[in-house]
Amino acid sequence: MLMITQSDIERLLAPADYIDLIENAFAAYTRGDTRLSRLAHLDSPPGEFHIKASGIDGVVGVKIGSCFYDRPATLGLPSIIGFIALFDGSTGQPLLLLESATITRLRTAAATAVAVRHLALPQASTLAVLGVGAQAASHVEAIRAVRPIDRVIVWGRDQAKAGRFAADHGAHVAATPAEAARQADIIVTLTPATQPYLGLRDVRPGALVAAVGSDAPTKRELHDDLLAGAALITDVTDQCAEVGELHHRPETPVRAELGEIVLGGTPGRMSADEIVVFDSTGTAIQDVVAAQALYTAAVKSGTGQALPLWD
């Protein structure tokens, strides 16, 4: 079994590499070329654990991730930590063990970029980022790879942190989420909020809202009127109904899953004035294809070290 570190992950693949990788994963899922993605959630106050599993092309991956949002303050460590184990799907042989938070950050931003590629207006140039945690910088970079973003507006609960992020990324700071969103063609919500804070009146016609923060039953970022007034696209509908924005308004009609749009079977946007919401809960197949690509790159380059579990 091979093990690679966080620095190996960052060196083996460039952030932009994940966009096409994740787009292909959405397409493969829709074609039925993957194993069903499985999700388990365990509360462990003051934090939580997520367990995700899926498979493709003869490999199976399992991710165990913990989210403890007090870790930066209490331990001086990141709030999200975990690992992915990749297996040979035909023999059960372990192939790779790797740190998961870096992959989660990169593949999540890539999934949003895929949604932007297919759902945002072609001329979209203003991006609002709501939340300035670990996902924020990767989202700015990934979205800039698929749209001509010339203005970024950020909001964060910690305004000092938002100011530092803005200085580092040439962005403007908004005082409220609504102030940021009302100026934007693309809005990305990246908070662990449990109460909705973004409504229909905060989003202008033609905007795309990528709702990324809601990945557990208790989390929610969007008001009912925004879900009711927008076209809803999901990553995986069943999972969104379990832990995403759809969980909180299950009667919301779903136009399509993103993979259907990637394959061209369903139009994502019907008009230039339509508001579109992408409910992104993060699927196991995204983790698996990323781990598979990293395993291939590690073996080819001789990166990593053997992990002798059996001696």
C-alpha positions as CSV (number, residue, x, y, z in Angstrom):
1,M,0.0,0.0,0.0
2,L,1.3,3.4,-1.0
3,M,1.0,6.5,1.1
4,I,1.4,10.1,-0.2
5,T,1.4,13.3,1.9
6,Q,-0.3,16.7,1.5
7,S,2.7,18.2,-0.3
8,D,2.7,15.2,-2.7
9,I,-0.9,15.8,-3.5
10,E,-0.3,19.5,-4.2
11,R,2.7,18.7,-6.4
12,L,1.3,15.7,-8.4
13,L,-1.7,17.5,-10.0
14,A,-2.3,21.2,-10.6
15,P,-5.6,22.7,-9.3
16,A,-6.9,23.2,-12.9
17,D,-6.4,19.5,-13.6
18,Y,-9.3,18.7,-11.3
19,I,-11.9,20.5,-13.4
20,D,-12.0,18.2,-16.4
21,L,-11.4,15.2,-14.0
22,I,-14.5,16.1,-12.0
23,E,-16.6,16.9,-15.1
24,N,-15.8,13.5,-16.5
25,A,-16.8,12.0,-13.1
26,F,-20.2,13.6,-13.3
27,A,-20.7,12.3,-16.8
28,A,-19.6,8.8,-15.8
29,Y,-22.0,8.8,-12.9
30,T,-24.9,9.8,-15.1
31,R,-24.0,7.1,-17.7
32,G,-24.1,4.5,-14.9
33,D,-20.3,3.8,-15.2
34,T,-19.7,4.2,-11.4
35,R,-20.7,2.5,-8.3
36,L,-23.5,4.3,-6.4
37,S,-22.0,6.9,-4.0
38,R,-22.7,6.1,-0.4
39,L,-22.8,8.6,2.4
40,A,-22.9,8.3,6.2
41,H,-23.0,11.1,8.7
42,L,-22.1,11.0,12.4
43,D,-22.5,13.8,14.9
44,S,-19.8,14.1,17.5
45,P,-20.4,17.4,19.3
46,P,-18.9,19.9,18.8
47,G,-18.0,18.4,15.5
48,E,-19.1,15.8,12.9
49,F,-17.8,13.0,10.7
50,H,-18.6,12.3,7.1
51,I,-18.0,8.9,5.5
52,K,-18.3,8.6,1.7
53,A,-17.6,5.7,-0.6
54,S,-17.9,4.9,-4.3
55,G,-16.0,3.2,-7.2
56,I,-15.1,3.5,-10.9
57,D,-12.8,1.8,-13.4
58,G,-11.9,-1.1,-11.0
59,V,-11.1,0.9,-7.9
60,V,-13.1,1.7,-4.8
61,G,-12.5,4.6,-2.5
62,V,-13.6,5.4,1.1
63,K,-13.2,8.8,2.7
64,I,-13.5,9.5,6.4
65,G,-13.5,13.2,7.2
66,S,-14.0,15.0,10.5
67,C,-15.2,18.6,10.8
68,F,-14.6,20.3,14.1
69,Y,-14.9,24.1,13.6
70,D,-13.4,24.9,17.0
71,R,-10.1,23.3,16.1
72,P,-8.4,26.5,14.7
73,A,-9.2,28.4,18.0
74,T,-8.6,25.5,20.4
75,L,-5.7,23.6,18.8
76,G,-4.4,26.0,16.1
77,L,-5.1,23.3,13.5
78,P,-7.4,23.2,10.4
79,S,-11.1,22.5,11.1
80,I,-11.3,19.7,8.6
81,I,-9.1,16.6,8.6
82,G,-9.3,13.0,7.4
83,F,-8.0,10.5,4.9
84,I,-9.0,8.5,1.8
85,A,-8.2,4.9,1.2
86,L,-8.2,3.6,-2.4
87,F,-8.6,-0.1,-3.1
88,D,-8.5,-2.5,-6.0
89,G,-12.2,-3.1,-6.6
90,S,-11.8,-6.7,-7.8
91,T,-9.5,-8.0,-5.1
92,G,-10.0,-5.7,-2.2
93,Q,-6.2,-5.0,-2.1
94,P,-5.4,-1.6,-0.5
95,L,-3.6,0.6,-3.0
96,L,-3.3,4.1,-1.6
97,L,-3.7,6.1,1.6
98,L,-3.8,9.9,1.4
99,E,-4.8,13.0,3.3
100,S,-8.3,14.0,2.3
101,A,-8.8,17.7,3.2
102,T,-6.6,18.9,0.3
103,I,-8.4,16.7,-2.2
104,T,-11.8,17.8,-0.8
105,R,-10.9,21.4,-1.2
106,L,-9.7,21.0,-4.8
107,R,-12.4,18.7,-6.0
108,T,-15.1,20.8,-4.4
109,A,-13.9,23.9,-6.1
110,A,-13.6,22.0,-9.4
111,A,-17.2,20.8,-9.1
112,T,-18.3,24.4,-8.7
113,A,-16.2,25.3,-11.7
114,V,-18.0,22.6,-13.7
115,A,-21.3,24.0,-12.7
116,V,-20.1,27.5,-13.6
117,R,-18.9,26.3,-17.0
118,H,-22.4,24.9,-17.8
119,L,-24.8,27.1,-15.9
120,A,-23.4,30.6,-15.5
121,L,-23.9,33.2,-18.2
122,P,-20.9,33.3,-20.7
123,Q,-20.1,36.9,-19.9
124,A,-20.3,36.4,-16.1
125,S,-17.5,38.5,-14.7
126,T,-18.4,39.4,-11.0
127,L,-18.0,36.7,-8.3
128,A,-19.3,36.9,-4.8
129,V,-17.7,34.5,-2.3
130,L,-19.7,34.2,1.0
131,G,-17.4,32.6,3.5
132,V,-13.6,32.9,3.6
133,G,-12.6,29.6,5.1
134,A,-10.4,26.9,3.5
135,Q,-12.6,26.6,0.4
136,A,-12.6,30.3,-0.6
137,A,-9.2,30.7,-2.4
138,S,-9.6,27.5,-4.3
139,H,-13.0,28.5,-5.6
140,V,-11.7,31.9,-6.8
141,E,-9.0,30.2,-8.7
142,A,-11.2,27.4,-10.2
143,I,-14.0,29.8,-11.3
144,R,-11.4,32.1,-12.9
145,A,-10.3,29.2,-15.0
146,V,-13.7,29.0,-16.6
147,R,-15.1,32.5,-16.6
148,P,-13.6,36.0,-17.2
149,I,-13.8,37.1,-13.6
150,D,-12.6,40.7,-13.2
151,R,-14.2,41.5,-9.8
152,V,-14.4,39.5,-6.6
153,I,-16.5,40.5,-3.6
154,V,-16.2,38.6,-0.4
155,W,-18.1,38.4,2.9
156,G,-17.2,36.6,6.1
157,R,-18.5,36.5,9.6
158,D,-15.0,37.5,10.7
159,Q,-14.6,40.8,8.9
160,A,-10.9,41.0,9.8
161,K,-10.3,37.7,8.2
162,A,-12.4,38.8,5.2
163,G,-10.2,41.8,4.9
164,R,-7.0,39.8,4.9
165,F,-8.5,37.5,2.2
166,A,-9.5,40.4,0.1
167,A,-6.0,41.9,0.3
168,D,-4.5,38.6,-0.7
169,H,-6.8,38.1,-3.7
170,G,-7.5,41.6,-5.0
171,A,-11.1,41.4,-3.8
172,H,-13.6,43.9,-2.2
173,V,-15.2,43.3,1.2
174,A,-18.9,43.5,1.6
175,A,-20.6,44.2,5.0
176,T,-23.3,41.6,4.5
177,P,-24.0,38.6,2.3
178,A,-26.8,40.4,0.6
179,E,-24.5,43.3,-0.3
180,A,-22.0,41.0,-1.9
181,A,-24.6,38.8,-3.7
182,R,-26.6,41.7,-5.2
183,Q,-23.5,42.8,-7.2
184,A,-22.6,39.3,-8.6
185,D,-23.2,37.2,-11.6
186,I,-21.9,34.1,-9.7
187,I,-22.4,33.6,-6.0
188,V,-20.7,30.8,-4.0
189,T,-21.9,30.1,-0.5
190,L,-19.2,28.4,1.6
191,T,-20.4,28.7,5.2
192,P,-21.4,26.1,7.8
193,A,-24.5,28.1,8.5
194,T,-27.5,26.3,10.1
195,Q,-29.9,29.2,9.4
196,P,-30.6,30.6,5.9
197,Y,-29.1,34.0,5.1
198,L,-29.5,34.4,1.3
199,G,-32.9,35.1,-0.2
200,L,-34.4,35.7,-3.7
201,R,-34.3,39.5,-3.3
202,D,-30.5,39.2,-2.8
203,V,-29.9,37.6,-6.2
204,R,-30.2,39.5,-9.5
205,P,-31.7,38.0,-12.6
206,G,-29.4,35.6,-14.5
207,A,-27.1,34.8,-11.6
208,L,-25.9,31.4,-10.7
209,V,-25.8,30.5,-7.0
210,A,-23.5,27.6,-6.1
211,A,-24.7,26.4,-2.6
212,V,-21.7,24.5,-1.3
213,G,-21.9,24.8,2.5
214,S,-24.9,22.6,3.1
215,D,-23.5,19.1,3.4
216,A,-25.3,17.9,6.6
217,P,-28.9,17.8,7.6
218,T,-28.5,20.7,10.0
219,K,-26.8,23.0,7.6
220,R,-28.6,25.5,5.4
221,E,-27.7,28.7,3.6
222,L,-30.7,29.5,1.2
223,H,-34.1,30.8,2.1
224,D,-37.2,29.0,0.7
225,D,-38.1,31.8,-1.7
226,L,-34.7,31.5,-3.4
227,L,-35.2,27.8,-4.0
228,A,-38.7,28.4,-5.1
229,G,-37.7,31.2,-7.5
230,A,-34.8,29.5,-9.2
231,A,-34.0,26.5,-11.4
232,L,-32.5,23.8,-9.1
233,I,-29.6,21.6,-10.3
234,T,-28.2,19.0,-8.0
235,D,-24.9,17.1,-7.9
236,V,-26.7,13.9,-6.8
237,T,-30.4,14.4,-6.1
238,D,-30.8,11.7,-3.5
239,Q,-27.9,13.0,-1.5
240,C,-29.1,16.6,-1.8
241,A,-32.5,15.5,-0.4
242,E,-30.6,13.9,2.5
243,V,-28.1,16.7,3.4
244,G,-28.3,19.6,0.9
245,E,-30.5,22.6,0.4
246,L,-33.1,20.3,-1.1
247,H,-33.4,18.6,2.3
248,H,-35.0,21.7,3.7
249,R,-37.5,22.2,0.9
250,P,-38.1,18.8,-0.5
251,E,-41.0,19.9,-2.7
252,T,-38.6,22.0,-4.9
253,P,-38.6,20.6,-8.4
254,V,-35.2,19.4,-9.6
255,R,-34.5,20.3,-13.3
256,A,-31.5,17.9,-13.6
257,E,-28.4,16.5,-12.0
258,L,-25.2,18.2,-13.2
259,G,-24.1,15.1,-15.0
260,E,-27.2,15.1,-17.2
261,I,-26.3,18.7,-18.3
262,V,-22.6,17.8,-18.9
263,L,-23.8,15.0,-21.2
264,G,-26.1,17.4,-23.1
265,G,-29.3,15.5,-22.2
266,T,-30.9,18.4,-20.3
267,P,-30.5,22.1,-20.7
268,G,-29.2,23.7,-17.6
269,R,-30.3,27.3,-18.2
270,M,-33.5,28.2,-20.1
271,S,-32.9,32.0,-20.4
272,A,-30.5,34.8,-19.7
273,D,-32.7,36.1,-16.9
274,E,-33.2,32.8,-15.1
275,I,-31.7,32.3,-11.6
276,V,-30.0,28.9,-11.3
277,V,-29.1,27.2,-8.0
278,F,-26.5,24.4,-7.9
279,D,-27.0,22.3,-4.8
280,S,-23.5,20.9,-4.2
281,T,-23.2,18.3,-1.4
282,G,-19.9,16.7,-2.6
283,T,-20.0,13.2,-3.8
284,A,-17.8,10.2,-3.2
285,I,-17.1,9.7,-6.9
286,Q,-15.3,13.0,-6.9
287,D,-13.0,11.8,-4.2
288,V,-12.4,8.5,-5.9
289,V,-11.5,9.9,-9.3
290,A,-9.1,12.4,-7.7
291,A,-7.5,9.6,-5.6
292,Q,-7.2,7.4,-8.7
293,A,-5.5,10.1,-10.7
294,L,-3.1,10.9,-7.9
295,Y,-2.3,7.1,-7.5
296,T,-1.5,6.9,-11.2
297,A,0.7,10.0,-11.1
298,A,2.4,8.8,-7.9
299,V,3.3,5.4,-9.3
300,K,4.5,7.0,-12.6
301,S,6.7,9.5,-10.8
302,G,7.9,7.2,-8.0
303,T,6.3,9.5,-5.4
304,G,5.2,8.3,-1.9
305,Q,6.3,5.6,0.4
306,A,5.2,2.0,1.1
307,L,3.0,1.6,4.1
308,P,3.7,-1.9,5.6
309,L,0.4,-2.7,7.3
310,W,1.3,-6.4,7.4
311,D,4.8,-7.4,8.5
